[in-house]
Amino acid sequence: MSPLDRSHDPALASWVASAQGHADFPIQNLPLGVFSPPAGAPRGGVAIGESVLDLAAAVQAGLFEGEAQRGAEAAAGPGLNPLMALGPGPRLALRMRLVELLEQGSPARPRVEPLLRRRQDCTLHLPAHIGDYTDFYAGIHHATNVGRLFRPDAPLLPNYKHVPIGYHGRASSVRPSGEPIRRPNGQRKLPGEPAPSFGPARNLDYELELGIWIGPGNALGEPIPIGEAASHVFGLCLLNDWSARDLQAWEYQPLGPFLAKSFATTVSPWIVTAEALAPFRVAQAPRPQGDPAPLSYLLDAADQSAGAVDIALEAWLAPRGGTPQRLSASNATDLYWTLAQLIAHHASGGCNLNPGDLLGSGTISGVTHESCGSLLELTRGGAQPIALRGGDGRRFLEDGDEVIFRGVCRREGFAPIGFGECRAAVLPAPSA
Ligand code: CA
């Protein structure tokens, strides 16, 4: 668990004017990503207010030394994988040096200011090459809500509270925020239809999730002990696990999701690092009475006392690109398993995790109906359309709809930090 240091001081201020009180990217955040400046190649950068600091240019300008330089050089290329591989040390040194460069009164300001780009002029890319993507199902309220649609009397399957459920997803179709997604064609058979058919998905949905970017990872055959798992979290982003519910309902038995999920996944482009999140770590909520204790390979006292993260999450819908309307609000503390438990479980059989691998948390819903992180839950399987301003309604997503996720960490005595947006619009399906 990262300790608190002066980079978390709420009194810390930056000479970058737009960073003062910025909703997402004050100097206490310093998230990492990959961007292209106008007419430039992709390279690593740091978001500060409405600007991006060009790390490749900052390395060239000789602004780093020692461990910070090692970190900055590893982050300067078209993917953050080399920095992810280095683990927490160089990442922390880079963060502390970035604070020195960007804080008010920094003597380096004249050398740093020319290396800032306006964020709106830059193209944001995926922050890393994703070798593998796994999606978990750790949002217990989501799992309960979805299970109830199919099994009203026993919504959670018997394994849920013992084993973190997940499936191996598709890395090739993960896209950064802002890139539209295409409604998939697929095979579906709705209840009452005599035979399956192929065509545009009718029940297109989103899932509000956290993305976990893996740091060093493990060698094949060498599990990650639960006590060390947190050190393999490079950082977090917002993740939309787009889901075609009609395809999913028809194809999912017996092996789980397949084409209903693999057509697109959207991530926010800025990775909020484990160090930036340190003030917002909280105890994992005690399990309700009667729930089983985790098996020992998933149980660690330090993880239980500070392994959850307090992140307020919101899902918004811009109907056909119109004015966005908030659909739900939940919190990452609603996850049944900690990030470390997901990582330790993933590696427990010997499967190797690599720098830049991406894990989805599973849909994060709260206990209330207003906190449901998918339309499947909000509309109770499509049976009860949600009302939109202006009299329109939605069972599931229509072409032209845009889904926007936001996430913010707040704690008394600390500067709030945010994730920026995870946003994408739905394009019509290709002609089948
Ligand atoms: Ca999911």
Boltz pocket constraint, residues with backbone or C-beta under 6 A from the ligand:
constraints:
  - pocket:
      binder: B
      contacts: [[A, 135], [A, 136], [A, 207], [A, 209], [A, 241], [A, 360], [A, 362], [A, 363]]
      max_distance: 6.0
